[in-house]
Amino acid sequence: MMNPAPMLRRLGATTINALWRLGFATRFLLATVRHTPAAFRRLPLTVREIYFAGVLSLTIILVSGLFVGMVLGLQGYDTLARFGSSEALGVLVALSLVRELGPVVAALLFASRAGSAITAEIGLMKATEQLDAMEMMAVDPIARVIAPRFWGGVLAMPLLGMLFTATGIIGGFLIGVVMIGVDAGQFWSQMQSAVDLRQDVLNGVFKSFVFGIAVTWIAVFEGYEAPPTAEGVSGATTRTVVTSALVILALDFVLTSFMFMR
């Protein structure tokens, strides 16, 4: 008969380690937030991080948004035409992007491009003892390195989400109106009448803001806690992408439950 004790010990050790990491990550986030004034006193650093996390992610965001919108236009028209409602294509494309696909897909792309790069950069600084050198010179690495990167990612993510959504709507317009021949007036007018500023647009922006906090928090924490080896930095980068994807999808379910299911 198999002895369950080793399995229970492993399960207990894994659970305790996960809870310890969650508690330490929460303390790390609070320490980062406490250094927010220092991050904005070093405004050029924060602006540079917004450029790094936001502007350098524009290509993948815009191209992906365009193709997602085009696919929505094709699939949406095919479905709506079966019910004689092809004029509602603009509503389908806009609500799909504003409520769900825009914030979620943009956040996943942001985690893959900017989040992994932030983790690798901080992990490399730890591996080369740059963070230790800052502490020896009485420079707080959280204030100098972590806080600017955290707020750069948090501020960049909502902007990227809005750009993804806008580009996706343009892609849906190109397919639905220019290529297929849906009436342009109906496409835009029904979209304007169906999309609500507070219920749809602002909730989508809020989702992007929450995703930005979660992804950037995971990225800076994993980089700061990465073992100072090449393998450690590689593992931390992988954990950032995987954990961010799972957290984004879980948060999307929770936020959607509160926002749109009342």
C-alpha positions in Angstrom: 0.0 0.0 0.0 1.4 3.4 -1.0 2.3 5.7 1.9 0.6 9.1 1.4 2.9 10.9 3.8 5.5 12.0 1.2 2.8 13.3 -1.1 1.1 15.2 1.7 4.5 16.7 2.7 5.1 17.8 -0.9 1.7 19.3 -1.1 2.1 21.1 2.2 5.5 22.4 1.3 4.2 23.7 -2.1 1.2 25.4 -0.5 3.4 27.1 2.2 5.9 28.2 -0.4 3.0 29.7 -2.6 1.5 31.5 0.4 5.0 32.8 1.4 5.6 34.1 -2.1 2.2 35.8 -2.2 2.7 37.5 1.1 6.2 38.6 0.1 4.9 39.9 -3.3 2.2 41.9 -1.5 4.8 43.5 0.8 6.9 44.2 -2.2 4.0 45.9 -4.0 3.3 48.0 -0.9 7.0 49.0 -0.7 6.8 50.0 -4.4 3.7 52.1 -3.9 5.4 53.9 -0.9 8.1 54.9 -3.3 5.7 56.4 -5.8 6.7 60.0 -5.0 10.3 59.1 -5.6 9.4 57.6 -9.0 7.6 60.8 -10.1 10.4 63.0 -8.7 12.6 61.1 -11.1 10.2 62.0 -14.0 12.6 61.3 -16.8 13.1 57.8 -15.6 9.4 57.1 -15.5 8.9 58.7 -18.9 11.6 56.5 -20.3 9.9 53.4 -18.8 6.6 54.5 -20.4 8.4 54.7 -23.7 10.0 51.3 -23.1 6.8 49.5 -22.1 4.4 51.4 -24.3 5.9 52.9 -27.4 8.2 49.9 -28.1 5.1 47.7 -27.9 3.1 49.7 -30.4 4.0 47.5 -33.4 2.7 44.2 -32.1 -0.3 46.0 -30.5 -1.4 47.8 -33.7 -0.8 44.9 -36.1 -2.5 42.4 -33.8 -5.4 44.8 -33.2 -5.9 45.3 -36.9 -6.0 41.5 -37.7 -8.2 40.7 -34.7 -10.7 43.3 -35.9 -10.6 42.0 -39.5 -11.2 38.4 -38.2 -14.1 39.8 -36.1 -15.5 41.5 -39.2 -15.4 38.3 -41.3 -16.7 36.0 -38.6 -19.3 38.5 -37.4 -20.7 39.1 -40.8 -21.0 35.4 -41.6 -22.9 34.9 -38.4 -25.1 38.0 -38.6 -26.0 37.4 -42.3 -27.7 34.1 -41.4 -30.2 36.1 -39.3 -30.5 39.0 -41.6 -28.8 41.4 -39.2 -25.6 42.2 -41.1 -26.1 45.9 -40.4 -25.3 45.3 -36.7 -21.8 44.3 -37.6 -20.4 47.6 -36.2 -22.1 46.8 -32.8 -20.6 43.3 -32.7 -17.1 44.4 -33.5 -17.1 47.4 -31.2 -18.6 45.7 -28.1 -16.4 42.6 -28.5 -13.3 44.8 -28.6 -14.2 47.4 -26.1 -15.5 45.0 -23.5 -13.3 42.0 -23.8 -10.8 41.4 -26.6 -9.2 44.9 -26.5 -8.2 44.8 -22.8 -7.5 41.1 -22.6 -5.5 40.5 -25.8 -3.6 43.8 -25.4 -2.7 42.7 -21.8 -1.5 39.3 -23.0 0.7 40.9 -25.7 1.9 43.5 -23.1 2.9 40.7 -20.7 4.7 38.8 -23.5 6.6 41.8 -24.8 7.1 44.4 -22.1 6.6 42.2 -19.0 9.2 39.6 -20.0 11.6 42.4 -20.9 11.2 44.1 -17.5 11.8 40.9 -15.7 14.9 40.1 -17.8 16.3 43.6 -17.3 15.9 43.6 -13.5 17.0 40.0 -13.2 20.2 40.8 -15.2 20.8 43.8 -13.0 20.6 41.5 -10.0 22.8 38.9 -11.6 25.5 41.5 -12.3 25.2 42.9 -8.7 24.1 46.3 -9.9 21.3 46.3 -7.3 23.8 45.4 -4.5 26.0 48.2 -5.7 23.1 50.7 -5.4 22.5 49.6 -1.8 26.1 50.1 -1.0 25.9 53.6 -2.3 22.8 54.3 -0.2 20.5 54.2 -3.2 17.3 52.3 -2.7 16.9 50.0 -5.7 13.1 49.9 -5.2 12.9 53.7 -5.6 15.5 53.9 -8.4 14.8 50.8 -10.4 11.5 49.2 -9.5 9.0 52.1 -8.9 9.7 53.9 -12.3 9.3 50.6 -14.2 6.1 49.7 -12.3 4.4 53.0 -13.0 5.7 53.1 -16.5 3.9 49.8 -17.2 0.8 50.8 -15.3 0.4 54.0 -17.2 1.2 52.5 -20.6 -1.2 49.5 -20.5 -4.5 51.5 -20.7 -3.2 53.5 -23.6 -2.2 50.3 -25.4 -5.6 48.8 -24.7 -7.4 51.8 -26.2 -5.1 51.7 -29.3 -5.7 48.0 -29.8 -9.5 48.6 -29.6 -9.4 51.5 -32.0 -7.2 49.6 -34.5 -9.5 46.6 -34.3 -12.6 48.7 -35.1 -10.8 50.1 -38.1 -10.0 46.5 -39.2 -13.6 45.5 -38.8 -14.6 48.6 -40.9 -12.2 47.6 -43.6 -13.6 44.1 -43.9 -17.2 44.9 -43.3 -17.7 48.1 -45.2 -14.8 48.4 -47.7 -14.5 44.7 -48.6 -17.9 43.1 -48.0 -20.1 46.1 -48.7 -22.0 46.7 -45.4 -23.5 50.2 -45.4 -21.1 52.6 -43.7 -23.8 54.8 -42.2 -25.4 51.8 -40.5 -22.0 50.5 -39.4 -21.1 53.7 -37.5 -24.5 54.8 -36.4 -25.5 51.5 -34.8 -22.1 51.3 -33.1 -22.5 54.8 -31.7 -26.0 54.1 -30.4 -25.1 50.7 -28.8 -21.8 51.5 -27.1 -22.2 53.3 -23.8 -19.3 55.5 -22.6 -19.5 54.5 -18.9 -20.8 51.0 -19.1 -18.6 49.9 -22.0 -15.7 52.2 -22.8 -14.7 53.3 -19.2 -15.1 49.7 -17.9 -12.8 48.5 -20.7 -10.2 51.2 -19.8 -10.5 50.2 -16.1 -9.9 46.6 -17.0 -6.7 47.6 -18.9 -5.6 49.6 -15.8 -6.1 46.6 -13.5 -4.3 44.3 -16.0 -1.4 46.8 -16.1 -1.0 46.8 -12.4 -1.1 43.0 -12.2 1.3 42.4 -15.1 3.8 45.0 -14.1 3.7 43.9 -10.4 4.4 40.3 -11.5 7.2 41.4 -13.9 9.1 43.6 -11.4 8.7 41.1 -8.5 9.9 38.1 -10.6 12.9 40.1 -11.8 13.8 41.3 -8.3 13.5 37.8 -6.8 15.2 36.0 -9.7 18.2 33.8 -8.7 21.4 35.6 -9.9 22.2 33.1 -12.7 21.4 32.8 -16.4 19.0 29.9 -15.6 17.4 31.9 -12.8 16.7 34.9 -15.0 15.4 32.7 -17.8 13.0 30.9 -15.3 11.8 34.2 -13.9 11.0 35.5 -17.4 9.0 32.4 -18.2 7.1 32.6 -14.9 6.3 36.2 -15.7 4.6 35.4 -19.0 2.8 32.3 -17.7 1.6 33.8 -14.4 0.6 37.0 -16.1 -1.6 35.2 -18.6 -3.3 33.2 -15.9 -3.9 36.2 -13.7 -5.2 38.3 -16.7 -7.8 35.6 -17.5 -8.8 35.2 -13.9 -9.1 38.9 -13.3 -11.1 39.3 -16.5 -13.7 36.8 -15.3 -14.0 38.5 -11.9 -14.2 42.1 -13.4 -16.7 41.0 -16.0 -18.9 39.4 -13.3 -19.0 42.7 -11.4 -19.2 45.1 -14.4 -21.5 43.5 -17.0 -23.5 40.8 -15.1 -25.5 43.0 -12.8 
